[in-house]
Amino acid sequence: MKNPDVVGSINDQAITGDEASIIAKDVWISLMQENDFSSDGSEVRFLDYLNMIANKAKGFVYEIARDGSGTIVGAVWQTATMRDNFERFGDYICLDVMKREPNHLHWPYIAMSLRNELEKVCVCAEGILATEKGNAYKFLVNFVLKYSPGRDRSQVYVLSGDGFFCKK
């Protein structure tokens, strides 16, 4: 989903923490308090959750990944802070999918990370993708390049990851 607040680079904007992360937590807590999931079977759809964050957090963008038949296989997202990380430090990026050992919710997490000026790891995009093949990595890289206008593809000099890049 293209957020209308994402126009050009955000280098001129002050970033004082990741607003989208705070909003995401607040939205989730609010949803949990408003819905009694055990009694009426209500559920919060993940896409609705991403839409709610995008509507509240300036600079938050996401895209839905689909397979060849159009079935949704995941989503990736980027906050304003993540975009800033990529635009400033994205000459060397690392990709990994944690499909074999997913997080405690058993979601196959994917992230693009890099190192900042203090040699600390920071994230420039993340998501949930139900695959660990080359197409997942390609989807994530294309997403980041699309929504991070402050860094061109030609300014990424090293791409590091595991052996799944070449598997279809």
N, C-alpha and C positions, 0 to 999 in steps of 0.2 A: 504494500500500500504506500503510495507516494504521499508524504505529508507536505502540505503547501508551505510549511515553515522552513522547509529545506530548499533554500535557494542559494546557490553558490557556496563558497567556503564559509566556515564559521570562525575563521581565524581572528576576526575582528570582535567576536563576542567573548565576554568574560565567562568563564566556566568556573563555578564555585561548588563543585560536587556534581554528582550525577542525579539530576532532577528526576529522570525517568525511573531510576531504581527506587527512589523514595516514593514516587507516585505509584509504581507497580505494587509495592508492598502495601501502601494505603488502600489501593483499589482492591487488592486481594482480601485484606482484612475486612473491608467494608462488605464485599460480596459474601464472605463467610458469615458475617453477623446478620446480613439481610436474608439469608437463605438457610432454611433448616433442611439440610440434605438428607437427613435420615428419615424424615417423616413423609415428605411429599415427592421424593424422587427427583427434585429439581437438580439441575446441573449447570455449571458454568462452562460454556464451550470455550475452548482455548482461543479460537479466533475472535470471539466476542471480547475476551480478556485483552488480547493484543489491540483490538480496536479501541477499547476504553483507554488504554495507556496512550495510544497514538493521538487520541482526541484531547488528552490532558497534558502530555509532555512535549514541549517544543523540541523539534529535532529528532524525535523517535520515529523510526521507519521500520517496516518489516515487509517481507514477501513470503508468499506461500509457495512451497515446492510441490510439484506434481510429477507423477511418472508419465510414461508415454501414453497411458490410457486416460490420463486426466485425474487419476486418484491422488488425493492429497497424501504426501509422504513426509511432510514436515513444514517448518517455518524457520526463517532466520530473521534476526533483528539487529538494529544498531541504535544506540543512544547518541546524543550530541557529544558526550564525553568520548565514546568509542570512536566516533568520526574524527574528533580532534586528535585522538591517539594515532589513528591511521594517517591522517594528513601530515602530522609532524614526524612520526617515527616509522612509517610504513615502507622503508626501503628494504627491510629484511623481515619477512613474515613467516610464521609457523602455523601449520594447520594440523588438527587432529580431531578424530571422532572417537568418543568413548563408548563404542557400541558393545564391546565385550564385557566391560565392567561399567555399566551405566550408573547414574547417580542413584540416590536412595529411592527415588520415585520410579526407577527402571526406565527412564527416558534416555534415548540415545543422543547425548549431548555433543555438539560440534562447536568449535571455537577457532577463531583466528587471533593469534596473539603475537606480540612483539615486545621489544625492550625499549623503555624510555631513556631519557638522558641520564638518569640515575642508575641505569642497568637493572631496573625493576621490570618484571613482566607486567604487561597491561594487555587488555583485550580490546580488539577493534570491531568485533562482531561475534555473535553467538547464536545458537539455535538448537532446534530439535529436528534431526533428520533420520528417518528410519532406513538408513543405508550407510555403508562405509565404502563406497566405491567412487571411482573417478568423477562421476556426475555430481555427487554431493559436494565434493571439493570445488568443482567448476562452478556450481550454483552459488556457493558462498563467495568465492573470489569475484565473480561477476556482479553479485549483489553489492559487495563493498566498493568496487570500482564505480558502480552506477551512482551510489549515494554519497560518495566522498569526492566531490569535484576538486578538492584542493590537492589531490595527488593523482597523477596520470599513470596509466599502466606502465609506461616506459620508465617511471621512477621507482619501480619495484625491481630490485636487483637480485634478490635471493628469495626463493620460496622453498621452505623446508617442511617436510612431513614424513609420514610413514610410507610403507610400500603399497598403499592402496591407490595412489595417484593414477597408476597405469591400468588399474582393473576397471572394466566397464561394469 
